Every structure is written in structure tokens, then in C-alpha cells.
Amino acid sequence: MLSFCVQYAFLSPNVTSVFQFTEEARAALCPFVGTTGMRCFDGRPTRTSGRNFESDFMRLPRGVGISIDRSSGRLMAPAVQLTYPSAGSRTWTDGHTGAIFDLFNEATLGPANRVAAAYDTARVQIFHNASHLNAAWRQTFADGKVRGGELARRPEMFEYYENYFNHEEALALSQRVIGLYTLTINASAVQLNEFALHALSHLTATFDSDLYEDFINTWGTHIITRSLVGGMIEERAKVPRCSRIFDNARLAHCIPFSDRGPISSNCTYYTDQMRLISKRRLGGDVEIDNDNEWKRTLATGPALLQILEMVPWYDFITDKAVKQNLITIMRYRQTNFDFSQAESARLVDSRLQPCISAPLCSAHVNANSIWKTNGITVAGGNGPGGGMNQLNGAHGLFLDNDQTLYIAEWENHRIVEWKIGAACGRIVAGGNGQLKNPADLIVDKARDSIFICDSGNKRVVRWSLRNVNNGETIIAGIGCNGGVTMDEQGFLYISDEERHEVRRWQAGETQGIVVAGGNGVGNRLDQLNIPRRVFVDRDHSVYVSDMNNNRVMKWTKGAK
């Protein structure tokens, strides 16, 4: 039996809290958008947003301006004063039903497609141990983009140990989001509601740890100022904690989540050891099984899918002593929570058997093996041209676990897919003027996407494997002429021959981080000259073919 000796070092809150919500406050602040759908206090769910009975419009659910406890991920209460204009003057129309909602004055409503697409780049995550889980939880706050569903709450390590790790199983989590909109309020112009102001008025200039801890237990540590609102289909699966596949993206491709097509025959060994254990919908009427019908219920009862921005309570305090007191208690609390969580993860992982790494190449080749002297044509071979049995300017290619080839055709301005043994290919991206001289590509089956270096248009495009008609520009203004790859965490690495550098890009980033070169054109060891192909190993070292310097460079993680 695993026991934990770590305890939280917080003083108990007052028995009778001065911050306790009155019935008036509960009536005024309920309901609001929670991480599983519309909710009231104490986690009580509700079904729909309030209708303005004086008009044909409903009021948009309150999905921003809500306070949250950064230490636990728990949503507390609406803290910002949100007011609605006269009916019909500021509205949003639900694309699924055509229903019209009044939008509150204090918020800006934006499209969800780009944020939801960024969320989907890490749709499937696999947690092999407690440290992985703790790191993922902490990283969401470090990145300023706190995810919803299972990842919305601080993980209880003992619970995951009992349910997964102790049985030599890992948790595989799939989160498919349906974004409706984003909501943003200007933090510098926020007006707190009367109940939040009343709570702040009880904070004293003299530091009282019980009082300040009581405030945080009731009102949290931060206020959400930007959010992604909609619905989510979340599935959990148990997979082998130690497997011979050490690339999570490849392992994730073998998990039979409900949105997947046929699983590759190469996955048979692993799928026999995997099992789906739960599926749930967040937001809307969760009793509806049909996805399309369920989506029609999201607008009136959405879920908080992602916290995009939040500000600490002390930013709303003008009294210097009170502000400093809040800063002190929040830092103390967070430090203790982080220490306790890290220690819990360490204790859990200390009880687990280590996973023995497989060699980089698992195939055994006898030293006396003789290769066939003639190759076979697996794609094209019918002369240059635009027919589906032809290639023209084959540039970059990718081979997936099914032995399916994906080829970037420079001259035909398209990406084609060739199944093993097929006489013809199939266009999966471009072909109708959408691409210009594609140079390279990477296929991410776990996220159902192709990432393409669209060289002639100086951009990187994300193309869905489920929708071959349109792509989405995710990086613009980049001299990508031959190098794009991805690591096991879903980060893209792209060579830029105009800036003579390689950058690592996370979903949603607009700048990226230089991981190789970036010190001007040249032949010094900190420079590149027309970088082309790029490869990333398990240690996140970056290998770059430095074309004009006639060399291949290795840049270890963090090298300058």
C-alpha cells in the first residue's frame, strides 16, 4: 500500500467565513459556464442559460470573468460585472441552430476556429507516470493556456496510481473540441461585481493568514479574462505503460478512439493490450448520443474548454498593503501546492518498475545479409505529368505505419497519397491552386493532419486528413523550402532558408523559438547557410542539412 506523508501546510479557514456566499449572491451569480457545462456553486450542474423573456433572444452564458483557484484548477464564481444591452443590439448567432443570443457589453466575442485547431494539435496525450501527468498540469499554466476536461483539475496522484500506473498501465486521453467562440474582456477596464467588491473590502492591511486563506478558498487566486467556449468529446483509454513504441504520436495512432478510422494492421500487437474505459461529452445535453444533435444543444449550455488568459486578484487591489498580503499568501500557497504535488509524483514513480528503452532500430539485420540489387517502383514511374498514376517534381515524402506514402509534388502543386501496392495515387491536399511548390510535409495521424511547407507561398499549412478541400495557414512569411518535422510532444521544427535558422513552433504561437542558427548567414558553428532538411531525436537535439556549407549540423537542446 502506497502512503503519502506530505501534507498541505495551510492554516484552516475560519469556521464562519466572512466570504460565504449569501442566497442573494447565489441567485445573482448562478449559473455560469463550468468545465463540464453550465453550473452553479458547489459544482451543481444546470442545463441552459437564462432567456430574456421580453424578447426572442437568449442571453449568452457567462463564460468569462469567472474566478479560479490556480492551485487546484477549481472554478469559483463570476467576479466581473457583466451587463446586457437592449435586446438585439449586440448579438451572436449559433451556427448549429440559428438561435440568437444577446452578448454582454464588457466582452469581445471572437471566432473559435484557430484556437480550437491549436487545441487539436495535442488532441491525444499519453501519461506514462505521475511525473508526466504533473508536468502536463504545470505546463498548461506556464503556457497560459489551461486545458479543460480531465486536465482542468489538479491531478490526485494516488488516484491515478491506483487506477493506472500500479497496474503497469498508462492513461491515454483524447479531447476532441467543438469551439463555439472565444470571449475576451479588457483586464485594465474590468469592473468587479458588487459581491466581489464586498469580499475585497474585508481584506485588512494587517496580514491575517486565516483571513487571506479564507478569501482564496472562496474566491480563488485569478480571474479569467479570455476563454474558449464550446463542447468536448473526451475519451480515456488504458494502454501499456511500457511499450516498444517510444514515440507517443505513433502509439496514439494505434488507440481505437471513436473518431478513428480503421486501425493499421501494424497496431494489432498493441491494440490487443489497449482498452477504452470511458467516453463523455462536456457541455450541452450529455444524454443525447448523436453528435450532430448534441452540438445543437451546446450554445445554451456550453463548457469552458480552455482558459486562454487570466489575471491575479491582486491586480485589482489599489491598497499597497493589501496587495502585498495577497501576493504573499498566493506565492506561499502555490509553492506549497507545487512542492506537495512534485513530492507525491516522486513517491508514486518510485514504486514503478522502470521502462527499458528499446533500441532506436528494432529490426535485426544479419551482418551477412545481401540486399536485392534492383528496387521496385512504389509510386509514379509513368513519366512526368499530372495524372493520378504520375508524379512531377516529387520533393518531400513521408511514410506512415501502414506503408502509405505521402508525396509533395513541386510541379503539380499538390500532396498525393499512395497506398502500398496501388497503381494510382489520391490527392489529399492542393491540386486546385491552394498550394504553390510544396517542398516537404509531415503527417500526424494522431491529430488527423498534414503539415506542409508551402514554399511558393512562404507559409506552413495545416491540412485535415478528413477534409481534403481546404487547408489553414498556421505560419506565414517563412522561407520553408524543404524542412519540416515534429517531435513526440507535437512541436513543429521548420527550417527557414531566408533567415538561415530552424525554429520550433508550438500550436498557436506567432513567433516560434530559434533552436538552430539564427545568427545570420555564415559558416561559423553558430550559423547556417541555407538550411534544408531537419531531424529531431528523442533528446530533442536538432540535426540540420546545412546546404551551402556542405555539412550536417547537430544542435543539442538549448544550444546557442
Secondary structure, DSSP 8 states (H G I E B T S, - for coil): --------------SS-TT---HHHHHHH--EE-SSSEE-GGG-B-----B-TTSS-EE----SSEEE-TTT--EEEE-B-----STTSSEEE-TTT--EEE--TTEEEE--HHHHHHHHTT-EEEE-SHHHHHHHHHHHHHHT-EE-GGGGS---HHHHHHHTGGGTEEEEEEEEEEEEEEEEE-GGG--B-HHHHHHHTT--SS--HHHHHHHHHHH-SEEEEEEEEEEEEEEEEEEESS-S---HHHHHHTS--TT--S--GGGHHHHTT-EEEEEEEESS-TT---HHHHHTTTTTS-EEEEEEEEEEGGGG---HHHHHHHHHHHHHHHHHHHHHHHHHHHHHHHTS-------S------TT----SS----S--S-BSSSTT-BSSEEEEEE-TTS-EEEEETTTTEEEEE-TT-SS-EEEEESSSS-SSEEEEEEEGGGTEEEEEEGGGTEEEEEESS-TT-EEEEEES---SS-EEE-TTS-EEEEETTTTEEEEE-TT-SS-EEEEE-S-BSSSTT-BSSEEEEEE-TT--EEEEEGGGTEEEEE-TT--
